[in-house]
């Protein structure tokens, strides 16, 4: 092989290596972005669960308070 053939081969290999490095860098950025979005989504879900649990607790407290304020006769009539 001549020198120019070796130089072309090395140049081609170098370009392939640069291209692969770029693809890996882009893939890593995508993965980091995906993980970040996933964490945000899970945090949003946890916040919504907490909010709904609080609403449920308030409704249960309100129902218990209302139930205690009723007379035994009206409670019995409401249940049956």
N, C-alpha and C positions, 0 to 999 in steps of 0.2 A: 504494500500500500504506500501510496505517496504521502508526503507531508500534508498536502491539501485535503486528501481523503480523511486523514486522522483529525485534522482541524475541523472539518465539516462534521465528523462523527462526534467530536467533543462538543462542538457548538450545539448540535442537535440534542445531545444528552443534557447539556446545561439548560437549554430552553425547556426540555421536558421536566427537568427537576424544578425549575422556577414555576412552571405551570402547576405542577403537583403541590408545591409549597403554597401557592396562591389558593388552590382549591381547598387544601386543608385549613388554611387560615379562614376562608369564608365559611367552611363547614363548622369550625370551632365557634365563630361569631354567631352563626345560626343556633347552635346548641346552647350557647350561653344565653341568648335572647329567649329561646324556648323555655329554658329552666327558670328564668326570671319571670316570664309570663305565667308559667305554671305556679310558681310561688305566690304571685299576686292573685291568681284565680283561687287557689286554696285558701288564702287569707280572706278573700271576699266571701267564700263559702263559710268559713269559720265565723266571720262577723255576722253573716245572715242567720246562721244557726243560733248564735248567742242572742241576737235580737229577737228571734222567734221564741226562744226559750223564755226570755224576759216577758214577752207578750203573753205567753201561756201562763206563766206564774201570776201575772196581774189578773188575768181572766179567772184563774182558779181562786185567787184570793177574793176577788169580787163575788164569785159564785158562792164561796163559803160564807162570806159576810152576809150576802142576801139570804142564804139558807138559814143562818142563825137568827136573822131578824124575823123570819116567818114563824107563825104559830104552828104547833104540832098538827093541828087540824088542817091548815092550808097546805102544809108540806105533804101530808098524807093524801090529800085530794089531788095535789099536783103530780104525785108519783103514780097514782092508780087510776 
